[in-house]
């Protein structure tokens, strides 16, 4: 599958994108931006079969958010949620796209919601996967890892994640390896491992960005009261065993967003890996409406 890579100037740096059917992107009304999670995950983590198959219905725009992957010349302090939102708008304007669809995963859902509230006229529809609409997800996540995680997983979260004390990208990779069975029911059944391990070997995870997110006011956002202002169609997918973004928050989004549909899947946080066929069939049907 051929993608055209392009670097788009944004603030002091460049946003790296890979775009399907690049030659005709300006002549279509069906363009989907795939928003990575983390913060810190590269587009490489989402260039997988259930997402790539959506190319039959939309031009796909994969991007490395500021400070991530191949996007260049950004410092961690300039890689917050607002900058992520603005880089999406920068890309939309670069290609002179009237309306776009956003596929946000995890942290990417939070960015998608923020973008839809700020640039409502630019949104055609949204698919929100394993996300939340406010910083309250953290309180529930801490409770979930205490109740459902192993002692090793609980201790690792306390030592590294909640305090933002990762010292290198290898330490991040090890964290995801240990927490893998908590993120994914597939890995839980198989006894361990990480769905991210091979992907993380292809780039240096920006651990400084991850540290910043959990050691500062990065997460102090709450879009819940504004969800009623979202007027575009929204598909919400959540895993019933999602420890980090509990399905409780998907239900809130479904209740507050008027034109939304919620599906709680038999999955952990990693819906794209635990339930790839369900993700594709539900998303494809939603995009066809």
N, C-alpha and C positions, 0 to 999 in steps of 0.2 A: 504494500500500500504506500503510495507516494504522498509525501507531505513536503510542502515548501517551507523552509525555515527563513525567518526574517527577524531583524532587530529593529525595534521601534523606539525612537528617542523618548525618554520620559524623565522629567526632572533632571537630576545630575547624571543619569545613567541610561541604560538601554534595556528594554523588556524583550526577552527572547521568546518567540512564538514559533509554532509549527502548525501549518494550516493545510487542510485537505482541499483539493480542487481550487487551488489558489487563484488560478486565472479567471474564475467566474464568481469569486466571492462578492464582488461589488454589484453583481447582477442578479442576486438572489435575495429572497426575504426569509430564507431558512438558514440561520447561522447560530450555532450553539458554541458558547464559550465554556470550557471545562475548567472549573476553579479548584485548584489543589488545596488540600488540607494542611495540617501541621500546627502552627506555622513551621515552614521549612521543607515541606515535601515538594519534590520536583514533579513536572508533568510526566516523567517516566513512570511514576507510580500509577498513572491513570490511562496510559496508552496500552490498554489490555482489551481482550476480545469483546466483553459486553458493552464497552464504551465505543470501541472502534466500529462495531456493527451499526451504530447509529448514523454512520456516514451516509447510509442509503437514504436518509431522510433530511439530513442537515449537513452543511459545511461545518467541520469541526475546527475550532480554534483552541489549541492547547497553548498554555503560557506558563512560564516560570515566573511566579510573583517576584516583586522586588526583593533582592537579597537571596534568591533561591536558584539552584541549578545554574543555567547559563546566562541568566540575567546579570548584567555587569554594573560595577561602579556604584553599589549601594552600601551604606552602613546600616547596621542593625537598628540604630535609633530612627532611621527613616523608612523602616519596613513595617509600619503598623497597619491596622485595618483600614484606616482612612486612605493611606497610600495605595493599598491593594485596590480599593474601590476606584480611586482616581486612575489607576493604570488601566483598568477595564474600560473606563470612559475614553481614555486616550487612544486605546486600540480601536474602539468603535468609531471614533471620529477620524482616525487615520484612514480607515477604509470607507468612511462616509456611509455607515450602515444605519438605517433608520431605526430598526428594532432588532433586538437580539434575544435569544433564549439563553438562560444561565443554568448550567448543571453544576451545582455546588456539592462538595463532599466534605463532611465534618466541618472543620473551620471554614471551608469554602462556602458552606451554607450560610454562615453568619455574614460573610462578605456579600453573598448574593442578596440577602435580605437588606443589608445596608445600602447596596447599590440600587435596589428596586425602590427603596423609599426616597432616595436622593434624586434618582433619574427615572422616575416612573414612566415618562413618555417614551423612554428608550427600551422598555421591557416588553417582550412579546409573551413570554411564559417562563416559568422556573421549575426545575426539578431539584428538590432538596433532599439529600441523602445523608442519613445519620447525623443530623444537626440539632441545633438549639438556637433560640432567639434571644438568650440573655446569659449573663455571666453566672447565673444561678446553677448552670450545669456543673460547675466545679464542686459545689457543696454536695450535690447528689453523687458525683463521681467518687469523691472521697469516702462517702458512705458505702458505695457499691464495692470499691476495692477492699474495704474492710470486711464487708459481709461475704463477698464472693471470691475474692482473690486469695492466693496462698500467702503465707507469712513473708516469703521472699518477694513476692510481687508488691505486697503492702509496704514492706520496708524500703524497697527500691523507689517506689513513688515518693515516700517521705524523704528519702535521702537525696534524690536527684530531681524529680519532676516538679513537685510542689514548691520547692525552694529555688528552682532554676539554677542547678549547680552541675550541669554537665561540663566536662572538661575537654572533650574531643568528640569527633563524629563517631569514632569506634565505640565510645561509651553509649551514644544514642542507639547505635545498631544493636548493642548488647541488651539495652533496655527493651527494645521492641522484640528481641528474641525471647527474653524472659516473660514479657507481658503478652507474647503472641497468643497463647491459649485463652487469655482473657479478652483479647480483641476479636478472636475468630472461633466460632463453634467448630469449624473444620479442623483447626489446629488443636482445639480442646479434645476432640475425639481421637486424633492421631497421637496425642501425647506430648506435643510441644513443637517448638520451632517458630519461625517468623516468616510471614508472607512478604515482608519488606526486605529481608536480608539480601537477596540477590540484587534488588533494585538499589539499595543503599550503597552497594559496592561500586555502583556506576558513577556516583558523585559524592562529594563531601557534604554531609548534612550540616547546614549552618547552625551549629549548636548554640552560638551566641544569640541567634534570633529566638530559638526555643527558650533559652535562659531568660531573655528579656521578657518574653510573654508571661512567664510564671513568677518573675521576681519584681514586676512593676505593675502599673495600673492598666496594662495592655488589655485585660479582659473586662474592664469596667464599662461594659455596654449593656443596654437593655432595650431591645426593640419591641418587647411584648405589647406595650400599650399602643404601638403604632401599626401593628399587624393588620388591624382593620382597614388601614389605608391602602393596602395592597389590592389592586383591582385585576391584575392579570391572573390567568389560570395557573395553579400551582399543584404539582405532584409532590407529596411528602412520603418518603420511605424511611422506615426506622426498623432496627433490629430489636426483637423482644428481650435479648440478653446484652444489649449495648451498655457497657459499663461507664463509658466516658460521656456520651450524650444519651442519657436515659430516655426511653420511649415516652415518658411522661411529658417531655418537651415537644415531641412531635404531636401529641394530642392537643397540647395548648395551641400550637400553630394551626392545626386543623380546625380548631374551634374558633379562632380569631380571624383567620383568612377566609373571606367569603367564598371565593371560587377555588376551593382546595379539596383534594382527595388524599386521605391518609391510608397507608398500608403498613401494618406492623408485621414484619417477616420473621421467619424462624432463623434468626441470624444473631451474630454478635455485632460489634461496631463495623466490621469489615464486610458490608453487604455485597460489594462487588466481587468478593471472593467466596463468601458463604452461599450467596444466592444469585449467581450471575444470570441464570436463565430468567428468574423472576424479575430481577432488575431490568433486563433487556425487554422482556415482554410487556411489563407495565409501562416502562418509559416509551417504548415504541408506540404502544396504543395511545398513550397520552399525547404524543407528538402528532399523531395522525388525526386527532380531533380538530 
